[in-house]
Amino acid sequence: MAQVRPKCRDAQMEIFTRVFTPSKNRRLNELVGFLLFAAAVLLFLALVSYSPLDNSWNTAATSPDSSPARNWIGVVGAIWPPVMP
């Protein structure tokens, strides 16, 4: 008896392989790789310089104008680390 696999999983795998398969355009592949690397570096710096005193979506604090962000990435870096699981 053959196993029946759900079609949803096959569709998800097809999308996954299509997204992560390099294209024939070498410059596009390099650009995507560079952007992913830059995003990883920014996320790393935001997590390393996290301060619980920064204003965020999940904290009650004064306005960003009265207390500047202590995070190395700035306001964006102060907002995203607490949101990460």
C-alpha positions as CSV (number, residue, x, y, z in Angstrom):
1,M,0.0,0.0,0.0
2,A,1.5,3.3,-1.0
3,Q,1.6,6.3,1.4
4,V,-0.5,9.3,0.5
5,R,1.2,12.6,1.2
6,P,-0.9,15.7,1.6
7,K,-0.9,18.1,-1.3
8,C,-0.3,21.1,0.9
9,R,3.1,19.9,2.0
10,D,4.1,19.3,-1.7
11,A,3.0,22.8,-2.6
12,Q,4.9,24.3,0.3
13,M,8.0,22.4,-0.7
14,E,7.7,23.5,-4.3
15,I,7.4,27.1,-3.2
16,F,10.4,26.7,-0.9
17,T,12.6,25.2,-3.6
18,R,11.6,27.8,-6.1
19,V,12.4,30.6,-3.8
20,F,15.8,29.2,-2.7
21,T,17.0,28.0,-6.1
22,P,19.5,30.5,-7.6
23,S,18.4,32.2,-10.8
24,K,20.5,32.2,-14.0
25,N,21.2,35.9,-13.5
26,R,24.4,36.0,-11.4
27,R,24.1,39.7,-10.5
28,L,20.6,39.1,-9.1
29,N,21.9,36.2,-7.0
30,E,24.7,38.4,-5.6
31,L,22.3,41.2,-4.9
32,V,19.9,38.9,-3.0
33,G,22.8,37.4,-1.1
34,F,24.2,40.8,-0.2
35,L,20.8,42.1,1.0
36,L,20.2,39.0,3.2
37,F,23.7,39.4,4.7
38,A,23.1,43.1,5.4
39,A,19.7,42.2,7.0
40,A,21.4,39.6,9.2
41,V,24.1,42.0,10.3
42,L,21.5,44.6,11.2
43,L,19.5,42.1,13.1
44,F,22.6,40.9,15.0
45,L,23.5,44.4,16.0
46,A,20.0,45.2,17.1
47,L,20.0,42.0,19.3
48,V,23.4,42.6,20.7
49,S,22.7,46.2,21.7
50,Y,19.2,45.6,23.1
51,S,18.3,47.7,26.0
52,P,15.1,47.2,28.0
53,L,14.9,50.9,28.6
54,D,14.3,51.6,24.9
55,N,10.8,52.4,23.7
56,S,9.1,49.5,22.0
57,W,5.7,48.3,20.8
58,N,5.2,46.1,23.9
59,T,6.4,48.6,26.6
60,A,4.7,51.7,28.1
61,A,7.2,54.5,27.9
62,T,7.6,58.1,27.1
63,S,7.6,59.4,23.6
64,P,10.8,58.6,21.4
65,D,11.4,62.4,21.2
66,S,12.1,62.7,25.0
67,S,14.4,59.6,25.3
68,P,16.5,58.6,22.3
69,A,17.0,54.9,21.5
70,R,20.1,53.3,23.1
71,N,20.2,50.6,20.4
72,W,23.0,50.8,17.9
73,I,20.5,50.6,15.0
74,G,18.3,53.3,16.4
75,V,14.5,53.3,16.7
76,V,14.1,50.3,14.4
77,G,16.6,48.3,16.3
78,A,14.8,49.2,19.6
79,I,11.5,48.1,18.3
80,W,12.2,44.7,16.8
81,P,14.2,42.7,19.4
82,P,11.4,42.5,21.9
83,V,9.0,41.3,19.2
84,M,11.3,38.4,18.2
85,P,10.3,35.1,19.9
